[in-house]
Amino acid sequence: MSFLSPRPSPALEDPEEPPLDPAVERVHQKLRGLLRVSTLVMAAGLIAVFAAILYRVTRDGDSGRPLGDVTVPAPTGASIASASADGDRLTLVVDEPGGGRMAVVVDLASGEVIARVRLIAGGATAPAGN
């Protein structure tokens, strides 16, 4: 017998099975129904997941207008130690020439400086307005 034979071997064929008991047949039908329901729920879940992924990939997260050039005033001789963007805000950590550090928070939508946080050594407080 060939491996690709269209007919199975007679030894592998199942003999005639007797009909199922009516109670077993009802349970069998209920299980088939539950299988269909669970398959539909899983398919709906997969469709929802793929729809959410597609939505997040294709949605337009920016305001639609380019930011352009933004000027952030800093002390003379200052250098940027690090920069971090989070959503619509940019935080710049600036090393000041006197040895201090300052964090500058910029709103990327408007280009305005939202806040400046200056770390002062020794626990001294900064004068108001700086």
C-alpha positions as CSV (number, residue, x, y, z in Angstrom):
1,M,0.0,0.0,0.0
2,S,1.3,3.4,-0.9
3,F,1.8,6.1,1.7
4,L,-0.3,8.5,-0.4
5,S,-3.1,6.1,-1.0
6,P,-6.5,7.7,-1.0
7,R,-8.1,4.9,0.9
8,P,-7.1,4.0,4.5
9,S,-6.1,0.5,5.3
10,P,-9.0,-1.7,6.3
11,A,-7.3,-2.4,9.6
12,L,-7.5,1.3,10.5
13,E,-11.2,1.7,9.7
14,D,-13.5,1.8,12.7
15,P,-16.2,-0.8,12.8
16,E,-19.8,0.4,12.9
17,E,-20.4,2.3,16.1
18,P,-23.6,1.7,17.9
19,P,-25.9,4.7,18.2
20,L,-25.4,6.8,21.3
21,D,-27.7,6.8,24.3
22,P,-30.2,9.7,24.1
23,A,-28.8,11.3,27.3
24,V,-25.3,11.1,25.9
25,E,-26.5,12.5,22.6
26,R,-28.0,15.6,24.4
27,V,-24.8,16.2,26.2
28,H,-22.9,15.9,23.0
29,Q,-25.2,18.5,21.3
30,K,-24.8,20.8,24.3
31,L,-21.0,20.5,24.0
32,R,-21.2,21.3,20.3
33,G,-23.2,24.4,21.1
34,L,-20.8,25.6,23.8
35,L,-17.9,25.0,21.4
36,R,-19.6,27.2,18.8
37,V,-20.3,30.0,21.3
38,S,-16.7,29.9,22.6
39,T,-15.4,30.0,19.1
40,L,-17.5,33.1,18.3
41,V,-16.4,34.8,21.5
42,M,-12.7,34.1,20.7
43,A,-13.1,35.3,17.2
44,A,-14.8,38.5,18.4
45,G,-12.0,39.0,20.9
46,L,-9.3,38.6,18.2
47,I,-11.2,41.1,16.0
48,A,-11.4,43.6,18.9
49,V,-7.6,43.2,19.6
50,F,-6.7,43.7,15.9
51,A,-9.1,46.7,15.7
52,A,-7.5,48.3,18.7
53,I,-4.0,47.8,17.3
54,L,-5.0,49.2,13.9
55,Y,-6.7,52.2,15.6
56,R,-3.6,53.0,17.7
57,V,-1.3,52.6,14.7
58,T,-3.3,54.8,12.4
59,R,-4.6,57.5,14.7
60,D,-3.2,61.0,14.4
61,G,-1.7,61.8,17.7
62,D,-0.3,65.3,16.9
63,S,-2.1,68.6,16.6
64,G,-1.7,68.6,12.8
65,R,0.6,71.7,12.7
66,P,4.3,71.5,12.8
67,L,6.0,73.0,15.9
68,G,8.7,74.8,14.1
69,D,11.5,76.5,16.0
70,V,11.3,77.0,19.7
71,T,13.7,79.2,21.6
72,V,14.3,78.3,25.3
73,P,16.3,81.0,27.1
74,A,19.1,79.6,29.2
75,P,22.0,81.2,31.1
76,T,25.1,82.0,29.1
77,G,27.5,79.0,29.1
78,A,24.8,76.5,30.1
79,S,24.7,73.1,28.4
80,I,22.0,70.5,28.0
81,A,22.7,67.4,30.2
82,S,19.6,65.4,29.0
83,A,16.3,65.8,27.2
84,S,13.2,63.7,27.6
85,A,9.9,63.9,25.7
86,D,6.6,62.7,27.2
87,G,3.5,63.2,25.2
88,D,3.2,66.9,24.5
89,R,6.0,68.0,26.9
90,L,9.7,68.2,26.6
91,T,11.9,68.3,29.7
92,L,15.5,69.6,29.3
93,V,18.0,69.2,32.1
94,V,20.5,72.0,31.9
95,D,23.9,72.2,33.6
96,E,24.4,75.8,34.6
97,P,27.9,77.4,34.4
98,G,28.0,77.9,38.2
99,G,27.7,74.2,38.8
100,G,23.9,74.0,39.4
101,R,21.3,72.2,37.4
102,M,17.9,73.3,36.1
103,A,15.0,71.4,34.5
104,V,13.1,73.3,31.9
105,V,9.6,71.9,30.9
106,V,8.4,73.0,27.4
107,D,4.9,72.5,26.0
108,L,5.5,71.1,22.5
109,A,2.0,72.2,21.2
110,S,2.6,75.9,21.9
111,G,6.4,76.0,22.3
112,E,6.1,77.9,25.6
113,V,8.2,77.2,28.7
114,I,5.8,75.8,31.3
115,A,8.1,75.6,34.3
116,R,11.7,75.9,35.4
117,V,13.0,73.9,38.3
118,R,16.3,75.0,39.7
119,L,18.3,72.8,42.2
120,I,20.2,74.9,44.7
121,A,23.0,73.3,46.7
122,G,23.0,73.8,50.5
123,G,19.2,74.0,51.0
124,A,19.1,77.8,50.1
125,T,15.9,79.1,48.6
126,A,15.9,80.9,45.3
127,P,14.6,84.4,45.1
128,A,11.0,84.7,43.8
129,G,10.7,85.1,40.1
130,N,13.7,82.9,39.1
